[in-house]
Amino acid sequence: MKKRLITIYGVLIASFASIVIGTLRKLIGDAISTSIFAIAHYLIGAVAVIAVLCLFRKRLCITGLSINSKDFRYFIAIGFFLSLSTFSYFKALSTLPLNNVVFLGFMAPVFATLYEYFFMKEKIYKTTIIGIIIALFSAGLILDVGFILGDAVGNFFALLAPASFAVASVMLRNEERYYPLIDIVFWPFLFALMFVLPIPVIVGAHITATNMELGMLLVMGIAVAVLYYGFDVALKYNHAHTVTALIPVVSLILSILSSFFILGEPVRVEAVAGGILMILSAFIIGKESEKVHHGF
């Protein structure tokens, strides 16, 4: 029962923080380029989350920040996929409505399942296949809205974000068994930051933000810390499939409310229907994962 409550607590925190990040990104708009968003995501976020951990769990700051040299490649890989997911998410938000990007993010359990099947040789069952089929149909509905809006590039990045995040989640789950929380946060954040730092030099960057918009960027960084903390708490007792299946429930409602009442964006019926079906598929996949991994 305690593990269940801790998982729900982590999922609620992560869901709320993710919508705050997306909403603020849309409100700031083109005043700050995508590459700067990605850098701030990890630079401010890393400082915030480590400060919180050291304040409330001081022992972690003493025993942590030490990993085996053979595990560096895994943390570097996790950092790479996290940075790819973050950049893709912000890039998609620059052109697509918030709810579209959030709904397509629900594809993460599907990508996690496929990754584990092809690269970790885990079994895939008939029920899971049904969930994947439903997810693909749902994604078609949501992607169609993006095509109607004339944004194929936005659709691509909106799919790339959950795909790369799913890979990072599965890899992170494997490392959590051996390292304290501060290592699980610090090293992926550090390597992710290293990957996003060169982006402004490669693709260019600009900042024309007001003081208020810069303040929003700071809040986004703090929300990043809250997001990864909540996600990590949930992962402590459950498999990546289960956690990524639960987060969409809260995110669906919050993203619709934010799009309609705060951002004034159109909330199309096809996208909402796709989002609901996507949640159904996520639960089907997560439920099957419980039998295999003894999760939630």
C-alpha positions in Angstrom: 0.0 0.0 0.0 2.8 2.4 0.9 4.6 1.7 -2.4 1.3 2.4 -4.3 0.8 5.8 -2.5 4.4 6.8 -3.1 4.0 6.0 -6.8 0.8 8.0 -7.1 2.6 10.9 -5.3 5.4 10.8 -7.7 3.1 10.6 -10.7 1.0 13.6 -9.6 4.1 15.7 -9.0 5.7 14.8 -12.4 2.4 15.4 -14.3 1.8 18.8 -12.9 5.4 19.9 -13.4 5.4 18.8 -17.0 2.3 20.8 -17.8 3.8 23.9 -16.1 6.9 23.5 -18.2 4.9 23.2 -21.4 2.5 26.1 -20.6 5.4 28.5 -19.8 7.2 27.4 -23.0 4.2 28.4 -25.0 3.7 31.7 -23.1 7.3 32.7 -23.7 7.0 31.9 -27.4 9.7 33.0 -29.8 11.4 35.4 -27.3 13.8 32.6 -26.5 15.1 30.0 -29.0 14.6 26.3 -28.5 18.3 25.6 -27.9 18.3 28.1 -25.0 15.2 26.4 -23.5 17.0 23.1 -23.6 20.1 24.5 -21.9 18.1 26.2 -19.2 16.1 23.0 -18.7 19.2 21.2 -17.5 21.4 24.0 -16.1 18.7 25.5 -13.8 17.0 22.2 -13.2 20.2 20.4 -12.1 21.1 23.2 -9.7 17.5 23.2 -8.2 17.1 19.4 -7.8 20.6 18.9 -6.3 19.9 21.8 -3.9 16.7 20.2 -2.8 18.3 16.8 -2.3 21.2 18.3 -0.3 18.8 20.3 1.8 16.4 17.5 2.7 18.6 14.4 2.3 22.1 15.6 3.3 23.6 12.1 3.4 23.1 11.7 -0.3 25.4 14.6 -0.9 28.1 12.9 1.0 27.7 9.4 -0.2 26.7 10.3 -3.8 28.5 11.7 -6.8 30.6 8.6 -7.2 30.0 6.0 -10.0 32.0 3.2 -11.4 34.0 4.0 -14.5 32.3 1.1 -16.4 28.9 2.8 -15.8 29.9 6.1 -17.3 28.8 5.0 -20.8 25.3 4.2 -19.5 24.9 7.6 -17.9 26.3 9.3 -21.0 23.7 7.4 -23.1 21.0 8.4 -20.7 22.1 12.0 -20.9 22.0 11.9 -24.7 18.5 10.5 -24.9 17.3 13.0 -22.3 18.8 15.9 -24.1 17.2 14.7 -27.4 13.8 14.3 -25.7 14.0 17.8 -24.2 15.1 19.5 -27.4 12.4 17.7 -29.4 9.7 18.5 -26.9 10.5 22.2 -26.9 10.8 22.2 -30.7 7.4 20.6 -31.1 5.8 23.1 -28.7 7.1 26.0 -30.8 4.6 25.1 -33.5 2.0 22.6 -32.3 -0.8 23.2 -29.6 0.2 22.1 -26.1 -2.4 19.3 -25.9 -1.2 17.7 -29.2 2.4 17.5 -27.9 1.3 16.2 -24.6 -1.0 13.5 -26.1 1.7 12.3 -28.4 3.9 12.1 -25.4 1.7 9.3 -24.2 3.5 7.1 -26.8 6.3 6.6 -24.3 5.1 3.2 -23.0 4.8 1.9 -26.6 8.4 3.0 -27.3 9.6 1.6 -24.0 8.0 -1.8 -24.8 9.5 -1.9 -28.3 12.9 -0.9 -27.0 12.9 -3.7 -24.4 11.7 -6.2 -26.9 14.2 -5.5 -29.7 17.3 -4.5 -27.5 16.7 -6.3 -24.2 15.1 -9.4 -25.6 12.1 -9.2 -23.3 8.9 -11.0 -24.2 5.9 -9.2 -25.7 2.4 -10.6 -25.2 -0.8 -10.5 -27.2 -2.4 -8.1 -24.8 0.6 -5.7 -25.2 0.3 -6.0 -29.0 -3.3 -4.9 -28.8 -2.3 -1.9 -26.7 0.3 -1.0 -29.3 -2.2 -1.2 -32.1 -4.6 1.1 -30.2 -1.7 3.5 -29.5 -0.8 3.6 -33.2 -4.4 4.3 -34.2 -4.6 7.1 -31.5 -1.4 8.6 -32.7 -2.8 8.7 -36.2 -5.8 10.8 -35.0 -3.5 13.2 -33.2 -0.9 13.5 -36.0 -3.7 14.2 -38.4 -4.5 17.4 -36.5 -0.9 18.4 -36.9 -1.0 17.8 -40.6 -4.3 19.8 -40.8 -2.3 22.6 -39.1 0.4 22.2 -41.8 3.1 21.1 -39.4 4.7 17.8 -40.3 8.0 18.9 -38.7 6.2 19.5 -35.4 4.7 16.1 -35.6 8.1 14.5 -36.1 9.6 16.2 -33.0 6.5 15.5 -31.0 7.1 11.7 -31.6 10.8 11.9 -31.2 10.4 13.3 -27.7 8.6 10.3 -26.1 10.7 7.9 -28.1 14.0 9.1 -26.8 12.5 9.7 -23.3 11.3 6.0 -23.2 14.8 4.8 -23.9 16.3 7.0 -21.2 13.6 5.8 -18.7 14.4 2.1 -19.3 18.1 2.7 -19.0 17.6 4.8 -15.9 15.5 2.1 -14.2 18.4 -0.4 -14.6 20.9 2.0 -13.0 18.6 2.9 -10.1 19.3 -0.4 -8.4 22.9 0.5 -7.8 23.1 4.2 -7.2 21.5 6.8 -4.8 19.1 9.4 -6.0 21.6 12.2 -6.3 23.7 10.2 -8.7 20.6 9.2 -10.8 19.8 12.9 -11.1 23.3 14.6 -11.3 25.1 12.5 -13.9 22.3 12.3 -16.5 21.6 16.0 -16.1 25.3 16.8 -16.4 25.8 14.7 -19.6 22.5 16.0 -21.0 23.7 19.6 -20.5 27.0 18.7 -22.3 25.0 17.5 -25.3 22.7 20.6 -25.5 25.4 23.2 -24.9 26.8 23.1 -28.5 23.3 23.4 -30.1 23.2 27.3 -30.1 26.5 27.4 -31.9 25.3 24.9 -34.5 21.8 26.2 -35.2 22.0 29.7 -33.7 20.2 31.2 -30.8 18.5 34.4 -29.7 17.0 36.0 -26.5 14.7 38.9 -26.8 12.8 38.1 -23.6 11.4 40.6 -21.0 12.3 40.3 -17.3 8.9 38.5 -16.8 9.7 36.0 -19.5 13.2 35.4 -18.0 11.4 34.8 -14.7 9.2 32.2 -16.4 12.3 30.5 -17.7 13.6 30.3 -14.1 10.4 28.8 -12.9 10.6 26.3 -15.8 14.0 25.2 -14.6 12.7 24.7 -11.0 9.8 22.7 -12.5 12.3 20.5 -14.3 13.7 19.5 -10.9 10.2 18.8 -9.6 9.4 16.8 -12.7 12.4 14.5 -12.5 12.2 14.2 -8.8 8.5 13.0 -9.0 9.4 10.7 -11.9 12.3 9.2 -10.0 10.2 8.7 -6.9 7.6 6.8 -9.0 10.3 4.7 -10.6 11.7 3.6 -7.3 8.9 1.0 -6.8 7.7 0.5 -10.4 8.8 -0.4 -13.8 9.1 2.3 -16.5 6.0 0.9 -18.3 3.8 1.4 -15.3 4.9 4.9 -14.5 4.7 6.2 -18.0 1.2 4.7 -18.2 0.0 6.5 -15.1 1.3 10.0 -15.8 -0.9 10.6 -18.9 -4.1 10.4 -16.8 -3.4 13.6 -15.0 -1.5 15.2 -17.9 -4.5 14.8 -20.2 -6.8 16.8 -18.0 -4.2 19.5 -17.2 -3.1 20.0 -20.8 -6.7 20.5 -22.0 -7.4 23.0 -19.2 -4.1 24.8 -19.9 -4.6 24.9 -23.7 -8.2 26.2 -23.5 -8.2 28.5 -20.5 -4.6 29.8 -20.4 -3.2 29.6 -23.9 -6.4 30.0 -25.8 -5.4 27.2 -28.2 -8.0 25.1 -30.1 -8.8 21.8 -28.5 -9.9 19.5 -31.4 -12.2 16.6 -30.7 -9.9 14.2 -32.8 -6.9 15.1 -30.6 -8.8 14.6 -27.4 -10.2 11.2 -28.6 -6.7 10.2 -29.6 -5.4 11.2 -26.2 -8.1 9.1 -24.4 -7.4 6.1 -26.5 -3.7 6.6 -26.0 -4.3 6.5 -22.2 -6.2 3.2 -22.7 -3.3 1.7 -24.6 -0.9 2.9 -21.9 -2.9 1.1 -19.2 -3.1 -2.1 -21.3 0.6 -2.1 -21.8 1.3 -1.1 -18.2 -1.0 -3.8 -16.9 0.8 -6.5 -18.9 4.0 -5.1 -17.6 2.9 -5.7 -14.0 2.7 -9.5 -14.6 6.2 -9.5 -16.0 8.0 -7.0 -13.7 5.7 -7.2 -10.6 5.1 -3.4 -10.8 2.2 -1.2 -9.6 
